[in-house]
Amino acid sequence: VACDFGTGRVLITAAVEKPEPDESVGRVLFKLNAEKPAMSVFVRRIDRIQCPVFLDDGTILFGCEGDLWQGEIELDDDGDKSRGILNAYRYAPLATRETYGGTPMQTGVNNLAVSKGKVYAHIYRMGGSGWGEIIRLDRPKRVEKGKEFDMVLGLKKRLKLHQEVLRSVEILEDNGGRSFLCNSPDENLVQFTGGAAVENGERKGDRRHYLITNDGKSKPLKASR
């Protein structure tokens, strides 16, 4: 669930346990505000979106098949405004996809948070428990009011964007479980949980909690029970 506190918009994503043969696993619902009923969102060509967050320009970020995407919800122009349409593109290819006969090692976007200048992501093993990292990268350029959402169409433009975005990636901390990654409403603070300290191959103590202020360094927090 993602909520835009400024406008009251809500985006809900879910998965169907037993979809029909030609049916997508994912489901997306969208509410314009508290008074309006939730409407279904048409999503084409991608199977499922996960961990959405709203940006203050009205666009959304979300994970899909391990990568980071940016998009917007467009209201259908069929007259009754009863359906939304997701327009989105892959902003950053972050998944380490692979295939072979053993246990998968691949990781991808599992959770998201945003600050005023960065996107924070929990990169976690896809399809099982295990290993991961907390990373951050540059936030997409703001969509100015009154201007159309740019899908960055064309191979040359998309490759240029991916090169720039991937150069901005920083790996902050290891994480091998739930991250509880989140940001404050003013986007000045980001909090997450990292892995436990390891000495000589053995875990020592509890998992560590971190706080980042204004995109500075991650600082451990002393958490009391």
N, C-alpha and C positions, 0 to 999 in steps of 0.2 A: 504494500500500500504506500502510495506517495501522496502528500498533501501540499498544496500551494497555499500557505497561510495568508498571502496577500490578497488572493482572489477567491479562496474557498474551493478551488478545483481539487478534485480527488481522482487518482488513477489507481485502479485495482487490477492486479494480474493474478492469474490462477492457472492450474493445469487440470485437465480432465483425466480421471483415472482410466477409463476405458473408452477412448474415442472411437468413432465409426471408422471403417477402413480408409475413407478418403478425407477424414476430418483432422484438423490440426489439434495438437495436444493443448496448446495455449488458449487462454481466454483473457480478454481485456475489457474492463468496464470503465466508463468515464463519467464523472459528475461535474457539471459546470459550476454549481454552487449548492448550498444546503437545501434550497427549495426545489431544485430540478431533480427529477428521477435519474438514476444511472442509465446510461445508454451503452449499447455494445459498440465495440471498436473493430472495424474491419482491418485485419492484418494480412497482407499478402506476401507470399514467397518466403517468409521466415516462420519457423515453427512456434517459437515461444519467446516472450520477453521476460526479463527478471530484474529485480532490485531497482525499480525506477526511482528517479529523483527529479524534482522540478528545479529549473534554473529561474532566476528572477526576470529573464526576458521572455518567459512563457514556454520555452522549449523544455524537453525532457532528455535526460540521459538514462540509459539502461544497458544491461548486459544481455547479449544474445549469442548463444553457442560459444561463450567464453570471451567474446570481443566486446568492446565498448562502442555503443551507438549513440547518436544524437537524433532527435526527431521532434515532431509536433503533432498534435491532434487537430485535424481539420474537420469541421462540421460538414456533413454530407449536404449537398445543395439540391436534394430531392423535394424540398418544399416544407417538410415537416420537421427538419433538423433532428431527426430521431436516431441518427447513427453518426459515429465518428469514423474517421479514416486516419490510420497512422502513416505519416510520411517520415521516413528516416533513412539514414545512411550509416555505414560503419565509420566511426570517427577514429578509432585506434585499434589495430589488430594486435590484441594482447594474449590471445589463446595460444598455447603451445600444443596444437593438435597433432595427433600421430595415430598410427595403427600398426599393431604387431601381435604376436601370439601370446604375449605375457600380460601381466596386470598393467593397466594404463597408468602412465606417469603424467599425462597431460593436465595442465592447469588453465584456469580462465577466471573471468570476472565473477565474483560471488556476492559482493556487496559494494555499495558506493556511498560516498559523502562528498560534499563540496565546500570549498572555502571561497573567498572573493577572487582568488587567482588560480586555484588549483582544483583538480579532481583527485580524490583519494579513492583507491580501489583495494579491496581484499582479493588477491589472486589466490585461488584455492584449487585443490585437486578436483577434477571433473569426474563424477561418477563414483565417488568414494571418499573415505576419510583419509587424512594423511598430512600433506605438507602444503605450504603456501607462503606468501609474503604480503606485506602491506606496502603499496606503492603510491606515488603521486605523479601527476603529469599536468601539463598546461590545460587550462580550461578552454573550451571553445570560444571563439570570438562572439561577443554579444550581438544579438540580432536587434538592430535599432528599431524603435517604435515606428510602425507604418511601412516597414520594409519587409519583403518576402523572405521566408526561410530559405537559405542557400543549401541545396543538396550536394554541392561540390561535385557536379557531374563531369564526367570525362576522365579517362585514365591519367592523363598528364597532371591535371589539377588534384586528383585524388592521391596519386603517388607523392606529389609535393607536400600535401597536407600530412600524410602518414610519416614521411621523413621528418618533418618538423615536430610533429607530436611525439614520435618515438624518441627523438633526441632529448626531449624534456623529461623522460621517465626517470624517476629516482626510486630505488628500492630502499625503504625505510627500516623495516624490521621483519624478522621471520614470524610466521604464524602457522600453527598446525591444528587449528580448531576454530571455534566461533570467535569472530573478531569484535562484535558489538560496535562496529564502525559507525560513527555518527558525527554530526556537526551541530553547532549551536544555531539558533534561528538567525542571528546576525552574521553568520559565516566567518566569525573570527576564531572560533575554537573547533578543533577536531579531536575526537577521543577514539581510542581503539585498544584492543587487547592483543599483545604479542605472545610469543612462546615463552615457556619456562626456561630459566637458565640451565645449561647443560655443562657438566664437568666430567671429563673422562668417560663420555658416552652415557652418563646417568643424569636424569632430571633432578634438579635441585630447587625445591621450593615451589611456590605457586606461579601461575602465569602472570606476566607483568602487564600493568596498565600504563598507557601513555597518553599524554596531552600535548597537542601542538597549538601554539598561539601565533596567529598572523603568518602562517606558512613558515614558521621557524623550525628549529630542530625538535625532534620528538624527545620529550622529557618524561622519565618514569614517575608514576604517581604512587604514593604509599596508600594502598587500599586496606581498610580495616574490615574485619568480618562483622 
